Amino acid sequence: MTQITDVEFNEDDFQFAHESNQKLVDKAYKTSSYAKDVWSHFKKNKGAVFGAIVIVIIILLAIFGPYFNDHTYKSIIIEHASLTPRVPFLENFGLFDGMYHGNNQYITKGIENIYYWFGTDTQGRDLFTRVWEGTRISLIIAFTAVIIDIFIGMVYGLISGYFGGKVDMVMQRVAEILNGIPTLVIVTLLGLVLPAGISSIIFALMITGWIGMSRIARAQVLKLKEQEFILASKTLGAKNFAIIFKDILPNIFGQIIIMSMFSIPNAIFTEAFLSFIGLGVPAPMASLGSLISEGYKSMTIYPHMMMSAIVVLALLMLCFNLFADGLRDAFDPKMKQM
């Protein structure tokens, strides 16, 4: 048993807080805006930052890359056909030196002062210029898909989810009918009416490409339209479309941006697939899909003809997915707490 002893306290043992010599100062914390909060969480995701940097580099190369030399995407020099890649400085280390089966093609053909960074195709066209021209077309279609998603899919889903009832039922049945038609069939039918090229692919995306976005927007509206702030707006006499675009839309804009970013690689892959099977841009124009299709024919003999386009396409798909994943983590408050 432990013995409990009485403890005596003196008057000097305690002191009032306001009589102490310590200076009490309230600590002020800086407030950060929502945009700064999103950016601080986004830059912590190294994969997303890497994806954003690579995307910017590819976009710059798609804009300015075709002007790095005097060749165009349709310049044909038969004497320079099927040349392997040759890059200044790297050739000194045995990399991209124009060698093919132990023979330097550039020296053999007497063009030692000419460099083709990605090589040439079977008609002597510069693949470096054609790859970045093709990337430009793929990016145009990809960003067009984002615009279609936002201006058609988002508005369609907002209206369908907000009004509900018969309006929602009719709009969703229409979307299901359109979604049931394969994209390949739509592009093929459009090819009979429209000239083959970017226009037919964009029209195909306008018909079916927005349905995924509309479903996301509708699901978000169904979650928010019964909230108290929506009821307050109705009580104060706000119009339906004012509630949709001023009250509901700002609260789901993060999810809309994320879904738009995820739709970009899907549009790029769709364009590449259609061009690969011959339903994309017509020759001599180039896209990543058509370049892969042309290089596939000579894959066993000259693999370089398709490798550059494959690498660019893979980087675009990967980096846009990494970028979209980082945006999702930054915008979603539940992911921030993890």
Secondary structure, 3 states (H helix, E strand, C coil): CCCCCCCCCCHHHCCCHHHCCCCCCCCCCCCCCHHHHHHHHHCCCHHHHHHHHHHHHHHHHHHHHHHCCCCCCCCCCHHHCCCCCECCCHHHHCCCECEECCEEHHHHCCCCCCCCCCCECCCCCEHHHHHHHHHHHHHHHHHHHHHHHHHHHHHHHHHHHHHCHHHHHHHHHHHHHHHCCCHHHHHHHHHHHCCCCHHHHHHHHHHHCCHHHHHHHHHHHHHHCCCHHHHHHHHCCCCHHHHHHHHHHHHHHHHHHHHHHHHHHHHHHHHHHHHHCCCCCCCCCCCHHHHHHHHHCCCCCCCHHHHHHHHHHHHHHHHHHHHHHHHHHHHCHHHHCC
